[in-house]
């Protein structure tokens, strides 16, 4: 055989001009044979199984990775793509699998094998796959999921970290059918304030139907520790939320006198009582003070109205509370809540993303209005007309934070706090002076005030500057120095000026010479000589959670409860009992 091959090679490599044409045809055929052979090998060979840490060595190659499915989201950008983005952890690292034309997804925690091209672009790397065979698993790979109580997890969360568990509880907020990312809480009581334990949920991928606030649900997911927020979170997928229909969800009644709190019920089914007003097929409900809310009746409501008119009558209307872009206000929708003119401001199309994608087009239409759900970047002081503010798309700093300038109407009576949620009706304009896009705020609703930020003396002035104008907590002892109150660090000469609020309990005799936790607003002002900036703690007082007149730190020191005005239930308040013991 070797001699035959040697003879063939000698004949096609000799220099005889009579055989040169034949030689070229033979060489061409041989080349085609070799290329076909290599293509066949590339097609039939089994992709290599590699580790995530090796991905950079296999760019633009087809590989396999075996690991645990820890998260996935369907159509991540709500663009209509038939795509799933899955996160796989193989112990050496995690990788994103962008799976087009996917099959049914297994439960979180399943051991899977993914196959696809290794793509690296702009510093990011992922696996790109196509078709149902790109992810494989067997029945043995699906984890056994024990049913666990929230209280058991609360006692020892570290024992469940990284494991797939199933919990039963009551979800704290309504979740829209098309929401691909939701942050919520699962408690052990349908009334959020009565829950003894609660666990934070990170929900990815759309559920496909509304889940009502306070619904009883069973959820499956992986418990993880979030270092940034110092808390445990249960990572779950929308399809892994199972609603227990036997639990009756109570419908909250909206209060006409608490319109600023309506945003807390956004997306929920609510009821409201008022005077029904119908004009030109538009329905509205009016309250006792003359304020109103728009109504979107169902066909049944309209048929009932035709049979028995209710115009100008007191009525109770039930529906889903959503924001109307056309009305620039809240509406109660008695239908499925899918009206394109209605949005849930907790999960709107990101105005930040629209500004980034088409800033020229948005500035070109200054009369257009948008409903924006955002967060205040820096605290804004009340009492100033048309104050400049900055809105961001997250409550605290995250990589890729998007910031946009805004002008807020005034004067106002309340602070806009750093990290506070704001739902605003805005238009977009161009700021010639600063050469940038600016939002003009027409009206807004504020969310709850964020918790005070804890300051440490060791952080120093530079770190403190990030908390300027915010409500903060700081430990120290109140001391009067040269006729001015100062908060002094215990055991040192470090101090800041302390401006106590009226009726502050921190300066009375019971709290004298006590190192306490103080709450106040951190301000930066000029020194008396005007040559430097100094910090002050304004409108400050010691933290008194139960409002019994004793600071929390003092109660901890004397053995009473900071959360009960009468710790021993003897009918005598903690402060009075402590005063009697000191006399």
N, C-alpha and C positions, 0 to 999 in steps of 0.2 A: 504493500500500500504506500509506504514511504517512497519507494522508487517511482511509483506512478505519479505521485504529487510532485516529486523532484523533476520528473520528465516534463510535466505540464508547465511548471514554472520556468524551466529552461527554454521551452518552445516559445512562451509569450514574452520572454525577456531577451531573446537574441536580436541581432541587428540585421537580419535578412530582410531586404526591402520587399521581397515577394510575399512575405507573411505579415507585414506590418498592419494592414487593415484588419486581418483576422485577429491579430493580437489586441487591437483596440476594442473590438467587440467582446472578446473574452474578458478583458479587464473591466469593461463596463458592466457586464453581467455579474462578474465576481463582486464588484462594488455594491450593486443592488442587492445581491444576496446577503452581504455583510450587514448593510443598513437594515434590511428586513429582519435579520436575525436579532440585531440589537433592539429594534423596536418591539419585537415579540417578547424578548427577555424583560424589557422594561414594563410591558403590559402584564405579563403573567407572574412576575416575581412578587412575593409577599412584602408589603412595606415593613420597614424595620420598626420594632417597638423601642422607643427611646424614653428618657426622662425629661421632665420639663426643663431642668437645668441645662440640658443639651440642645435646646431648640435653636440657638444661634448657629450651631454647627450644621444645621440642616435647612437653611433658608432655600425656599423654592423647591423643596423636595416633599414627596408624599410620605408621611410617617404615621405611626400609631402611638397613642399614649393611653396607658391604663391608670385610672385614678378614681376618686370619689366625686360624684356630682354634688356640688355644694350650693349651686344657685343657677337659675335660668330665667329668662324673660322673653316673651313672645312679642315680635314686632316692636323692638325697643324704642323706635322713634315715631310710632303711630303713623307710619307712612304707607301702610298697606302691604308691606313686604311679607312674603311667605318665608319668614326667617325666625330662628331662635338663637339667642346668644346665651351660651351655657358656660359656667365656670367649673373647671376640673382641677382638683388638688391631688397630686400623686406623692406628696410627702417631701419632694424636693422643691416644690414651687407650685404656683397656680397659673393656668393658661385659659384664655377665652377661646371658645369654639364658636365661630359664626357659621351656623348650619342652615343652609338654604334648602327649601323644599323638605322640611324635617318630617319625621314620624312622631308617634306619640311619645311623650317624655315620661321617663320612670320617676319614682318618688325621690325626693332629696335624700342623700345618703347612700344611693345605689352605687355600687362599683361598676364602672362602665369603661369601654374601650372606644376611643374616638379615632377617626382616620381622616386625614385631609392634608392640604398644602400648608406648609409653614410660610406665613406672610410676615414680612417686616417692612414697616413704613413709618417714616417720621419718628423713629425711636420707639414705636409700639410694635408688638409681635403677637400674632394670634394664629389659630388653626382655621382654615377656611374649607368647608365641606359642602357637598351637594348630594342630595338624595337620601332615601330612607336607610341605606346601609352604612351611613357614616358614623352611627353610634350603636354599639352592640352591648347587650347584657343578657343575663339569664335569670331565671326565677331564683336561683341560689344567691345571686348578687344583690337582690333586694333586701334591705335590712329589716330585722324584726323591730317593730316600733312599740315599745311599752307605753301604756297609758299612765301618765304621771300627773299628780296634783300640783298646782302652782305652789302651794305651801311647802311641798316636799322639795321642789327646786329652790325655793327661797331659803330653806334651811342650809343647803349645801350646794350652791350652783356650780362650784368647781367640779363636783362629781359628775355633772352632766355636760360639761363643756366639750364641744366637738362631737357630741352624740346626737343622733336623730331621736326626737322624743315627740310624744303627742300630748297636748294639753287641752283641757276643756275649761271654758270660761266665757266671759261677757266682753265683747269688743267695745272699745270706748268711743268710736266714731263711725260715721257712715262712710262706706267705700264705694266709689263709682264703678260701674261695670267696665269702663275702658281705662281705668287707672293702672299704669304699668309700674308705678313705684309709690308706695304709701307707708308712712310711719304712723303707727297706732299703738295702743296699749290693750292688753288682755287682763281683765281683773276677775276676782272671784265673787263679785257682786254686781248686779245690773246697774246700780247707782254708783257712779265713779267714786264719789266721796265716801262711800261706805265700804269700799274694798279694803280688805286687810292686806292683800298682796296683789301685785300687778307685775306683768312682764312686758318689756318693750318688744314690739313686733316690727320687723322690716319685711314688707310684702312686695314681692316682685311678680310681674306678669298679671295681665288682666283677668278678672274673675268672670266677667261676662254677664253679671247681674248685680243689682244693688244689694249690698249687705248693710242692714240698718244698724245704727248705733244702739248699743245695749243688747244686741242679739246674742243668744247663746250659741257658741260655735265650738267645733273641734278643729284644732290646727295641728299640722305636722311640720316639723322643721328641725334645723340644726341650731343648737344653743352655742353662741359665740360671745367672746368678751370683746367689747369695744373699748380699746385703750384710750381713744380720743375723748370719749364721754364718760369713761370710768364706770361702765355698766354692762350688764349682760343683755343680749338681744337674741330673739328667736328669729332666724332667717327662714322665711316660708314663701311658698309660691301661691298665687291666687287660687289655682285649681285645688290646692290642698286645704282650703277653708271649707268646712262642711257645716252648714247652718242647721241647727235643731229647730224645726218648725213648730215643735210642741210648746216652745217658750213664747209667751205673748209679749210683744214689745210695746211698752207704754208710749203713747204719743205726747211729746211735750207741748205745753201751751205757751205761745209767744206772749211776752209782756209788752204792752204798748209803751210803758214808761222806761223800758230798758233796751231801747233800740240799738245802743252801742254793743250789746251782747248778742245780737242776732247772728253775727258771723260765727259764733260758737256752735250754732245749730245748722250751719251751712251743709246742704246735702241731705239733711234729715227730713223725715215726714213729720210735719208739725200741724198743729191746729191753732186757729186764731178766731176770736170773737169780735165783731164790730158791726157797723152799719154797711150793708151791701149797696153799692152804687153801680148801676149799669147804664152806659151811654155809648151808642154807636158800636155795640158788640164788645166794648171794653169793660171789664169787670174790675172793680176796686173795692177795698174794704177800708173803712174809715174808723179811727179810734176816737176816744173821748176828747183828746186835745186837738183834733183836726188833722193829725198826720195820717197817712194812708199807705197801703201796700197793694201792689197790683196782684190780680188773680188770673190764673189760666184755667178755666173750668174744663171739665171733661164733657164729652157728648151727653153723658147721662145727666150732668148738672144742667146743661142747656135745655135738654128735654124736660127736666123737672121744673125749670124756670118758666118754660112755655106753658106748662099745665097749671102751675101755682106761682105766680110772680112774687119775688122776694125783694124787689127794688125798694130801697129806703127802709128795709126791715133789719132788725138785729138778727144776725145769723152767725153760725160757726162754720168755718171753712177749713178743710183738711187737704194737705198736699205736701209736695216736697219743696223745701226752701232753697231757692237758687237765685243767682244774680242775673238780672236781665240787662244785656248790653244796650238794647234799644231804649229801655226805660231808665237806664243808669241807676238802678235801684233794685231792691229785693222783690222777688215775686214768689208766690205760692202756686206751684204747678200741681194740679190734680191728676195729670196724666202720668206717663212713665218717667218724666224728667228728661226726655231725650230731645226736647225742642232745641234746634240749632241756635236760637237766640238766647239760650240760657246756658250758664256755665256754673261750675262749682269753683269759686275763687281759690279753694284750697289746692286744686289741680288744674289750673288754666293752661291754655297754650302759652308758652313762655313769651312774654313781650320782649324779654331780653334777647331771645333767639331771633325774633322777628326783626329787631333793631340791627342785630349783627348781620342777618341775611340780606336785608334790603333797607339800609338807612335812608338812602335818597328817596325811595318810594314813600316811606312813612313821613318824612319831613315835607314832602310835596303835597300832603293832604293834611293841613293843620286843623281842619274842622273835624276830622275823624276822632272818635273817642274810643278808649279801650279800658277794660277792667283789669287791673294789675294786682296780683297778690305778691308782695315782696316783703323785705325786711329793712328796717332802718339801720344804716351803717354806723352813723355817729349820732349821739344824743343831740336833740334840737331843743333849745330853750324856748319856753312860752313867752308871749308878750311882744313878739317881733313880727311885723307885717312882711309877707312874701319872703319868708326865710328860706335860704338855700339848704337843701338836704341831699343825702345820697341814699339811693335804694340799692340793695343787693339781693341776690337770689338764694341766699342761705342765711340762717340766723347767726352763724359764726363762721369764722374763716375756714374755707376749704380750698384746695387747689383748683384753679380755674374760676375763682370768684368773679362774678360779673357785676360791675358797678355802673350806675347811670345817675347823672345829676337831675335834681327835681326842684321846682319852686312850689312851696306849700303856702296856701292862703292863710292869712292871719288877721289880727292877732289871735293867739290861742291861749287857753288857760291851763293846758296840761303839757308836760314834757312828752316829746317823742323819744322813747328810750332805745338805746342800742340793742339790736336784736329783736325788737318788737315787730310783730306782724302788722302789716298795714294793707288793707284792701282799698284801692284808690281808683277813682274815675279820672283818667288822664288823657291828655292830648300830647302830641309830639311836635316840638319846634326846634329851630336851629338857633343856637346862641352865638351871635356874631362876635361878641367880646371875647369869649373863651374858645371859640372855634370848635364847638362840640354839640352833640344832640342833647336836648334838655326836655324833661317831662314837665308839663304844666298840670298840677293837681287841682281839680275842680272841687271834689269832695272826697272824703275818706272815712273809713271805720278802722279803729285800732283794736288789735288783739290784746290779750292779757299782758301785763307788765312782767318782763323777765325777772328772775330771781336776782338778788344782789350778787355782785362778783366778790369773791373773797380775795383780799389783799394780804400779802405777807411783807413784813418789814424788810426781810432779806432780799426781796425782789429789786428794791432800789428805784430811784426816780425814773429811769428810762422805762422799766416795765410798767410803772405806775401810770406813765403818760398814755398807755393804751386804754386805761380805764377812766380817763379824764371825762368829767361830766356824767359819769355813771353812778348808780346806786351801788355802794360797796359795803363790805363787812371788814372791820379791822379791829384786832385785839389791842387793848391798851388801858391805861389808867388815866382818868380825868384829873388834871391838876391845874390850879390857877397860878399862872406865872405872870408877874407884873400886871395884874389886873385883867389878864386875858386867859380864857380857858384853852388848855392844850391837851391833846391826847398823847400820852407819853408811853413809849415802849417799855414794858416791864423790865427792870434791871439795867436800864441804859439812859442816856441823855437824849436819845432820838425822840422827836415829837413833831406833830403838825398842829396847826391852829384848829380849835374845836369850836364851831358855832352851833350851839344847842338849839333845838326847836323849842317853841313855847310849851310849857308844862312838861318838860323833859324830866323823866324820873332818874336819869343817870347822874344828875348833879345833886340829888338829895342826900340826907345823912345816912340812909340805909346803904347806899351804894358808894359812899366815900371810901377812898383808899382801896378800892377793889379793882383788880384787873378784869375788865369785862369785854364782851364782844359788842362793838358799836356799829350801828348802821347809819349811813348818811350819804350825801352826794359829794363825790370827790371833785373839787374845783381847783383850778390853777390861777392864781392872781399875782399881781405885782407886789413885791415887798414894799415896806414903808418908804424906803429910800428910792424906790423905782428902778433899782439897778439889777434886780433878779426876779425870778418867778418862784413862788412858794405854793405849797399845797395846803388846802383847807378842807375840813370835813363839815359840810353845811347841813343845816336842819337835821342834826344828828341826835340820836338817843340810843340807849342800850337796847339790844334785841329782847323783846318781851312777847313771846309767841302766844301765850294765853291771855295777855292783857290784864294780868292781876296786879300790876304795879311792881313786880319783882323781875329783874333781868334774868334771862335764861341761865347765864353763867352763875349768878348768885344762887338761884334755886338749885342748881346742880351741886353747889358747894354746901348748902345747908340741908340737902336731902329731900326737897320738895320737887314736885313734877313741873317742868316748864310748859306742859301742855294741859294742865288742869288748874283752874282758879282755886279749887279747894281739894288739895291732894288727898286728904284723909276723910273727906265727905262728912265732916263734923259740923257743917253749917257755918264755920268761920273761915273766911278767905285766907289764902296763904300769906298775903301782905299783913293783914291784921294780926294773924297768929305770930308772925315774925316780929312785928312791932311790940306785941305783948311780951315776947320772950326777951326782948332787948331792954325793956323798961324795968 
